[in-house]
Amino acid sequence: MKEEEQNEIEQQDETLYEHHKFEAGPGQKPLRVDKFLMNFIENATRNKIQKAAKTGNIYVNEEQVKQNYKVKAGDVVQVMFEHPPYEFLLTPENIPLDIVYEDDTLLVVNKPAGMVVHPGHGNYSGTLINALVYHFENLPNNSSDRPGLVHRIDKDTSGLLVIAKTEEAMAHLSKQFFDKTSEREYVALVWGNLEEDEGTVEGNIGRHPKNRLQNTVYEGDEAEKGKPAVTHYKVLERFGYVTLVSCKLETGRTHQIRVHMKHIGHTLFNDERYGGEKILKGTTFSKYKQFVDNCFKILPRQALHAKTLGFIHPKTGEAMSFNTEIPEDIQACIEKWRNYAKNQKEVL
């Protein structure tokens, strides 16, 4: 070990903050700790992980390890630093908010695609929460110490979120989401032509055993590895190789629509994390490939928008429902597919 690295370890304060913690599953085969962490931590580079190991920031079963340590089943791996995780160091930022509704109890915002909801690894600024703490004072924390946040949607998903402005609103709204009484409808463009006009996908969702940045459906004897999840879908329009669908959530698991639609063979269009950025349906003609590539350029994200949000107002008891227009990027992509499908019919 280099002298400066040894000095850095010796100079560390006795108080260390846990930034990441993972437990190796029962089927874990021996794997270097740097490779193991690469599978778990989003946006991490192997170089950064190796540096963390060299400076004594990686622990296995509460003991410092080097980067070549082989993780085994049952090992508890922690990444520890002197400073608190950046997501707890919230910096107010003057970022404009698209506020659909606001009163003294709550507000409803329309989040653009590309905006992360809360700070986390690799995204410490420019998030919705950075904007919220700038525009509003004394927002109540949720159970994860995130101010105002009742629920969340993915970075590249656009659409509606309700934000609590008081402790009472946070408790009341959170219970509605927990009790599955809130209304959440999404619009998605998916690969393939669904057989049924409507249906329900039920399947417990949990972390993918190999790709920790994905979730997957667990069924049968493995169902206990995931949490119950229910998605109701309805076909809005068919374009042959892709379909426009409405998805209503009964539960709110991470990546739920993305995972459930892939599970039934209809991955979201241009959903890179789940393989939707490849041509999954259609011909082998070069013109078709060029057409799809153009669609990807118009819509450089998964085709998913949180369109409708409904809940009971925590203070007035009034049933409230909000609806947003489908964003221009998804609309433009839909229009291209609509014209493509029309031209195909005319040729036939």
N, C-alpha and C positions, 0 to 999 in steps of 0.2 A: 504494500500500500504506500502511495506517495505521502511525503511528509505533510504537505498542505491538507490532504484529505484526512489524515490522522488528526491534525490540529483542529479541523472543522468538527470532527466527531467529539473531540475532547472539550471543545468550547460550547457544545450544545447545552442549552438550559435544561434543567432537570424536568421541566414541564414540556411534554410533547403533545401535540394535537393529532388525533387520528383523522387522516384524510380519506383513507380507503380501508375497507376490511372485507375479506372474502374467506369463505371456508371451502376447502377442496371437497368435492363430493365423494361418495363411496367408490365410484368407478374411476377416480382420477389415477391415471398412470404417471409414474415419475416424470416430471417435466421441470426444466429450469425455471426458476422463479421469475426471471425477466420475461420469458415467453408466456408463462402463466398469467402474469399481470397484463401483458399485451392483449390477451383475450377478454379481459374484464374491463379495462379502463378506456373509455371513449376518448379519442383524440390524443392518446398518449403515443409517444415515440419510444422505440427501444433505447435510443440514446439517453433520453431523460430518465427512463427506468433504471438503466445501468448506472447513471450518475447518482441516482437516489440510493442505489445499493452501495456504491463506493463510499458515499458519505454517511453510511450507517443509518439510513432512513427506512430500510425495509426489515421487518420483523416477521419471524415465523414462530408461532407458539411462544410469543413474547421474548424472543431472543433475536438479536441482530444476525442477519445472514448476508452472504455475498451473492453476487448475481448468478453464480453457477450452482446455487443450492437447488436440489431437486425436490419440488413440491410433491407430497404424497397424499393419499386419501386421508381426510380428517384434519389436515394441517390448517391452521388459521393464519392467514397472511394479512399483515397490516402495513400500510405506508404511513409513516409518522413524520411530522415536521414541527419546528419550533413555533411557527405561526399558525393561527386558526385557519381553517379552510376559507378560501376567498369568498365562497358563497355567503359567509356570515359577515363579511366586510362590505356591506351594501353602500355603494356610492350613488347619491342622487344624481340623475342625469336628465337634462332638459330635452327629452325625447317626446315629440308630439304623440298624443293618443287620439284614436278615433273612438270617441265616446258616443255610444248609441243612446244611453239613458243614464241619468244620475239624479240621486236625491241625497238626503242626509244620512241614509242607511247603507246604500250600496251604489255601485255603478256597473254598467254593462259596456264592455269594450269590444271592438272588432279588431282582432289581432292580425296584422299582415303576415304573409308567408315570409320566412327568413328570420323572424324575431323569436329568440329564445324566451320562454316564459320566466324562468328564474335562473340566477347565476349557478354555474356548476363547472365541472372540469373543462377548461378550454374556452369557457364563455363567462367572463367575469364582468363584462360591461355590455351596454346596448340591449339589455334584457327588458322585458315588460316590468319587472319589479324595480329595476333601476329607474324607470320612468315613473312608476307609481309613487315611490318614496320621494321623488322630486315634487310631484304635483299635489300630494296629499300627506298631511301630517298625522302621526299617531294611528296608523293603520294597525288593526289587531293581527297578531301572529296566528298562523294555523298550527297544527300539531307538529309540523316540521320547521317551525320558527320562520316561516315565510310570510311576510306582511301582506294581508289582504287576499291572499290566494285561496279560493275555495276549491278549485279544480284546475286542470291544465290541459293544454293541447300541444302537440309536437311542434318543433321549430318550423318545419316546412309545411305544416298544416295551417290554413288561415281560418279565421272565424271568431265566433262569440265566446266570451268568458264573462262570468259574473265575479265582481270583486266586493268583498265585505269591508265596510267602513267602521263598523262597531263590533265589539265582542259578541253582542247578542245576535247580530246578523251573521257573524262567522259561525256560531254554534247552530243557529237555525238552518242556514243554507247547507252547511256540512252534513247535517242530519238528513236533509232532503236527498242529497246525493247518495248518502249511505243507505237510506231506505228505498232508493230507486224510484222516488216519486218525481224527480225532475225530468223535464223533457229535453232530449238532445237528439237532433236530427242532422246528419251529415250528408253531403252529396259527394259521390266518388265516381271516377271513371275507372273501370276495371278491364283487364284483359279477358277476352273470350265472350261468348254468347251464352248467358245463363239459361239453363233448361226451363226453370220455373219463373213465373212473373213475380213471385214473392216467396219468401221463406224465412227460416230462422236458423242461425248457426249457434249451436251450444257446444262449448268445449273449454275445459279448464286451461287457462293461460299461465305460463311460467317461463323462466329463462331458458333459452336454447342451450342444450348440454355442451355444444361445441363452439357456437358463436355467441358469446355472452352479450353482444350488442343487439342481438335479436331476441324476440320471444317466440314461443311456439305453443301448439295445442297438445295437451297431454290427455290421453283417453285410457279407458279400461283400467288395468292394474296400476298404471302410472299416473292416473288422474290426480292423485294427492300431491304430485309435484307442482301443480298449478292451482290457480284460484278460479272459482266458477265465473264464467263470462257468457253473456247472451247478447247476440246482435240480430235484429230483425231487418231484413232488406226487402226492397221493392224496386223492380225495374221501371225506370222512367223513360228510357229511350234506347233502342238497339241500333248499333252501327255495324253489325257483322262481326268484325274482329275485336271490337271493344263494346262495352255496355255502360250506359249511365245509370247509376243506381242511387236510391235513397237508403241510408242506413240509420236505424234508430237504436240507440244504446239502452240496454236494460241495466248493464253494469258499466264500470269505467276503468277497465284494465289498461295498462300501458300498451300502446300500439294495437288496441283491441280490433278495430276495423281492419287494419293492415294485416294482422295475423289471421283473423277469421276468414277474410276473403281469400287469402293465399291458401288457407287450409282446404277450402272447397274448390280450389283450382282457378281462382280468378284474382290474381295478384293485382294490386293497384297499378295503374299506368304510371310509368316513370318513378316507381318507388325503388330507389337504388338499394336501400338496405335489404329489401326482400326480393330482389331480382327482377323488379318490374321495369328496369331501364333497358332490358333486352327485349327483342321482338319475340313475344311468347305465342302469338297467333298471327296467321296470315301466310302470304305467299313467299316465295324465294326470289321474286323478281327484283332487280336492282331499283326500279322506279318506286316500288313499294317501300323498300328499305329507305330510300331517300325521303319519301313522304313521312315515314315514321320518325326519322331523324329530325325533320323539320318540326314535327309535333313536339319532340323532346326539347328542341330549342325554344319553341314558343312557351312551353310549360316545363321549366327546368327543376321540377320538384314533383313529389307525389301528388296525384290529382285528388285532393281531399280538402273539403271545406266544411267547417262547423256552421251550418246555415241557420238552424233554428235552436233557440234556447228558451225553455219555459220553467217557471218555478213559482212558489207561493211567496209573496213579499213578507219578510220576517216581521215587519211592524204593522202593516195594514191588513194582512191576511188575504190580500187581493191576488188572484191568479194572473201572472204576468207572462207574456210571450213575446219574443223578439225574433225578427227574421232579417236576414241580410241577402243582398244580391250576390250571385256567384262572381268571384273576382275575374277580372279581364283575362288573365292568363289561362284560366280554366275554360272560360267562355270561348276564347279564340281557338283553343284546342278542340273543344266540342264542335265548333262550327266547321273546322277542317275535316273532322271525321264525318260530320253530317253530310258535307258535300261529297266526300269520298264514297260514302255508302250510296248516295243518290246516283252518282256517276256509274257505280258498279251495277245498280239495278237497270240503268238505261242501256248499258252494254249488253246485259243479259236479255 
